[in-house]
């Protein structure tokens, strides 16, 4: 149970944070001068600060808390599993939670994804997928297949392999000399849009089909790129290209999976089964760090044979028992509480909100899909001129917690957000955007 902090206690806490923590995506100068939001508890859609103030979590704590904070069933499941088993090394060992989770994932994943390799976060899930694809071709008669195709505006994580596949310069620029070469499609904002992207990918695949180990895509939504979206037809067309040359389609569903786009998987909307699928974030609903890479039987069978054909990847927390128990309970809550069935009405509210702002002078573009709503107050992308930051700062004064993507202001609330709370959020943000200045 949390207790309020006095001003002196709060100041001491912030001083410790500034003295010892190296935070993500924050400059040293900002870290040592910025007054942070101090959170001591959370429940449902709300973060609670050290004095008891409530702040609406409009971004689902970086897109993870799909069921809100401290869902009572998840709290209970953590406690129950903690009485039995936290963790045991995966090498040569199994346990009920991980075996049952793998089976349950195979029943909810796109048909044909039947094998699961467990890890700890989205970046690692992508690393595993790229290593699997590369190693498969090396030991199955196509050793020249060493290159990947990725999309402009892509973000796939911050480890070196995942960063190689990404293309947002703010994340990868410094590390260029360490990254492997990737074939990159043109940016969809250029002339020709997504049709040109598809044409370029097809041309590159046909020209270098003996070199292509796989194509990686964030299906339907490129999150970090400013919630940039493409339709299911585009996704299907990209998938079909990989069928033409018989290479692997890797779906990075770390953000888009678990209902964020309105269906369990974004790939479902295009009717496709990727060869490899990366999942994290909503996978444990933000309770514990855990991730997975799923594959088809064909991919898995490419590793049959002696020790020299073993997948050369492992992780200390592969098959973490506590995480697996939580992940199973998340799937059970989705079933029992009909989480996916409740998205349509909420998605319609979010779409209506974005459309109501489309014609404002300050608004450059709007879009919505499932439980995602985005308003461009400048150019789409990770950069910006500060309008997004200013709007989010004003939102904070109204106890709405957000972080912009450059000058793109977006919301990704929990999938089961009560309708009255969602209405409150949308009304407040509409007022903010209407009063914003460039």
N, C-alpha and C positions, 0 to 999 in steps of 0.2 A: 504494500500500500504506500503510495507516495505521500509526501508531506510538503507543505509550502516551504520555500526557501526565503530566508531574510535577504535583504539587499547585500549584506556583507557575505553571506553564504553564496549568493549568486555570483558576486564579483570574484570570489575566490575560485569558484568553479570555472568561470570564463578564463581567469588567469592561468589556471592549470592547462586548460584546453589550448590556449595560445602558446604556452611554453613547451608543450610536449606532443601535440597532435599535428600530423601532416595531412591536411584534408584533401579530398578529391576535387579536381577542377577548380582550384582556388589559388590565386596568386599569394605569395608570401605577404606582400604588403596589405592586401585585402584581409587576409586571415588575421593579421596582427592588429588590425584597426577596426574591422567590422564587428558590430555588436550582434552576436548570433541569437537565434531563437532557441531558448532553453526548454527542452521538452522532457517531462518527467513521467508522462503516462499517455495512453491513447486508447480510444475505444470507438468502434464503428467508423464513422467518417472523420472523427475529430482527434486532433493532437491537443494535449493539455500542457500548458506551460507551468513554470515553477510557482506561479501565483494562482493557478487554477483557471487561467484564461483558456478558452477553447478556440482552436484554429481549424478550419475545414481543410482537409488534405485533398486538394483538387487534382493532385498528380499521382495519387496512390503510392506515395513514397518511392518515386522513380519507377512507377508502372508495375509494382509488385503486389500490392495489397488488394488483390481482386475481390476479396471478401470482407474488406475493412480490417480494422485493428481489433485484435483480441476476440475474434469470433469464439463464442463459448465452447463450441465443439472442438476447435483446434486447441484451445487452452487445455481442455480436458484430455485430449489425445496426447499432448506433450507430457502431461503429468503421468498418465497411465503408462506410456512407453518408457518414461524415465525410471519407473519402478522395475523395469525388466531388463532393458539393454539400451545403452547409448550408441556404442560403436564397436565394431569388430572389423579387423582387416579383411578385405574381400578375397585375397589370394587363397584359393583352396577352401574357402569357407562360404557358406550361405546362411541365411536365416529367414524366418517366415515373412517378415515385412518386405524385404527386397524381392523375394520370389513372387509374392502376391502382387506387388506394385508393378513389376515387369509384365505380368500377365494382364493386369487391368489396363495398363497403358496400351498394350496391343489391341485391346477391345475398343478403345476410344480413339486411337490414332487413325489416320487415313488407312484404308484397307491395304494390307501388304507390309506395313511396318511392324515387324514381329520381334526384332531384337533391340535391346536397350543397353547402352553403356552409360553408367552413372558417373557423374562428376560433381563439381561444386558451384559453378556459375556459368553464365552465358558465354563468356569469352572462351572458357575451357571447352564447352560443348562444341563451339565452332572449331577450335583447335583440333579436337578429336575428329570431327567430320572431315576436315581437310587432310589430316594425316591418314585417315581410313581410305579416302578416295585416292590419294597419292600411292599408298602402299598397295592397294588393290591392283592398280594397273602395273606396278612394278613387278608383281609376282604372278600376274595372269596374262602374260604375253603381249602387253602394250607398254613397255618401259619408256617409250618416248613421251607418254602422256604425263607431263610434269607441270603444266600451266593451268591456271584457273582464270575464268572470266567472272568479273564482278561489275556491278552497276555504279555509275557516277552517283554521288550522294549517299553511298552505302556506309553503314556503320555496323561492325560485327564484333566489337570488343576491343580491349586494350592490351591483350597479350600480343607478342610480336607476329604470330601467324595471323591472328584475327585482325590485327592492325594492317597487315599487308593486304588483306582482302577489302579493307575499308578504303574510303576515298575522301573523307572529310579532312582537309589539310590541317585544320587546327589540332586534330588529334594525332596525325601521323607525320607531319612535316619534319619535325626535329629528328625523327628516327629513320628517315629515308634510307640512309646507308645500311641499315640493319634488316630491311624488309625485302622479301622476295618479289620478283616481278610478276605483275598481273595484267591481263588484257582488260582494258577498261572501256565500257560502252560510253557513248557521248551523253552529255547531261540532258535530261528530259526538258529542261527549260529552253534549250536551243531549238532552232527551226526544225520542225518535223516532230517534235515532242516524243511521246512514247513509241509512236510508229517507227521513228528513226532509230530509237534504241533497239527495238526488236530487229529491224533490218540489219543494224550493225552487228548484233550478236549472231544472227544467222550467217552473215558473211564471214565473220571471224571463225565461227565453228566449221563452216564448210571448207574454208581456206586452210585451217590448221587442225583439222579433226584428229590427226595422229598425235597432236600435242596437248589436246584439251582433256584435263583430268576431271573437270567439273565446272558447272555454273552455279554460283551462289546468289540467292535472292532473298531480300526481306519481302515476303509476299504481301501485296496490297498497300503496305504502309512502310515508308522509310522514316523511322521515328526520329532519330537524332538529326536528320537532315531537315527537320522542320515539319514533320508529319506530312511529308510529300506522298501523295497517293497515286496509284494506278489501278485500273479496273481488272476484273477477273479475266476478261478477254486477253489483256496484255500478259497476265500471269500464265494463262494457258498457252499462249503463243511462245513464250520463253521456254516453258516446259517442253512443248512439242519439238523445239529445235534440238534439245538434248536427246529426244527419241530418234531424230533423224540421223544423228551421228553416233548413237549408242554411247553416250557418256553420262555422267552423273549430275542429277539436279539436286542441289542442297538447299533446303528451305530453312532459313533462320527465323524460326517462330518464337524466339525468345521474348519479344514484345507482343507479337500479333497473336500468339497462341492463347489458349484458355479463355476464349470468348471475347477478347478485346475488340475484334472487328465485327462481332455479331454472331459468328459461328465458332464452334470449338476451335477450329484451326482456320486460318486464312486460306490455306490450300483447299479446304472444303468448298469454298465458293467458286473455285475453278474446276472442281471435280478431278483433282490430280493427287497422285501419291508420289511424293519425292523419294529419291533413293536414300537420302539421309535427311533427318529433321532434327534441328537443335531446339531444345526447350529449356526454360528456366523461369525466372520472375514469378508469374502466377502459378507455376508448378507447385510451389509450397505456400502460395498466397502471402509471401513476404515473411513467413515465420522463421525459416531457416535457409541458409545458403545451400542450395542443391540444384543440380541440373542434370540433363540427360541428352544423349545423342541416340536417336533411333535409326534403324536401318532395315532394309528389305532382306529377305532370305538370300537373294542373289549376292548382295554385298557381303553378308556374313559368310556365305559358303566360299567366297574367294579367299578365305583365310584358313580353310581346311588343309590339313597336312601336318608336317613336322614342326618342331620348335622354331625353325627358321621362317615360318609363315605366321608366327604369332603377331597379333596387333601390338606394336611396340608403344603402348601408352598405358599408364596406370596413374592412380591418384590415391593419396593417403585416405581420403574419405569416400572412395568408391563404395556405393552401397551403404551409406550411413544409416543405421537402423532408426535413429530418431527422426531424421529427415524423411526416410521412406514411410514411416508411420504417418507423419504429417501429410505427405503427398497423397497417400491413400485416403486420408480423411478429407482432403480437399476434393478429390473425385467423388467421394460419397456425398459431400455437401452439395456439389453441383447437381448430382442426381436427385437427392431428397428434397432440396429446396428449389429445384427447377430454375437454377440460376440463368441458364441460357435462354429459357423461355421468357424470362422477364426483361431481356435486353431490348426487345423491339420497341416497347413503349418509351423506354429511357432514351434509346437511340433517336427516336422521332423528336423528342424534346430537345436533344442536343443539336440535331440537324436544323430544327426550327430556329433555335438561338443563333446559329451561325448565319442562316439566311437573313435574319432580321437585321444583321449588321452589314450585309454585303455592300450596300450603296452608300455607306458613310465615306466622306472624303478621305479620312485617314486610313481606311481599310483597303488594302491592295488585293486581297483574295480571302476566301473562306472555303472550308471543306469539313466534312464530317463523315465518319464511318463507324458504325457500332458505337462503342463507348469512347470515341475520340472526337473532339471538336477543336478546330484550329482556326485562328484569325491572324492573317498576315498584316502587320502594321508597317512593314518594310519589305525588303527583298527576302525571299525564302532562303533559309540556310542558317548555318551556325553563327555567322557574323551578325552585325546589326549596328544601328546608330544610337541605341539606347532607349528607344521608345518602349520596347518590350520590358526592359528592366524597370522603367518608370511606372508602367501600368501594373507590374507585379508588386512594386513597392507600395503603390496605392491600394492594391488588393490586400496586402499584409495589414494595412491599417484597419481593414474591414474584417480581419481575422480569417482571410483566405490565403492558404499557403500554396504558392506556385513558383515555378522557375521557368523563364522563357527560353525558347530556342532562338537566339538572336532576337529579331523583332517579330517572331511568331509567338503569340500567346496561345496556349492550348490547355485543355483539361482532359484528364484521364481518371475520372473518379472510380470508386469501387463499382463493380458490376451490379451489386445488389443495393446500391444507394437508395434510401427511401425517396419516394417521388417528391415529398414536400421539401426535403433537403436539397434535392437536385434543382427544384424550382427556385429555391432561395439562392443557390449558387449562381444559376444562370441569370436571374434578375440582377443580382449584384454586379456581375461581370458585364452585363449589358450596359449598366449605368457607367461603369468605369471606362469602357471602350468609347461610349458616346461622348464622354467628357475629356477624352485623351487628346493631346496635341502632339504633333510631330516634332 
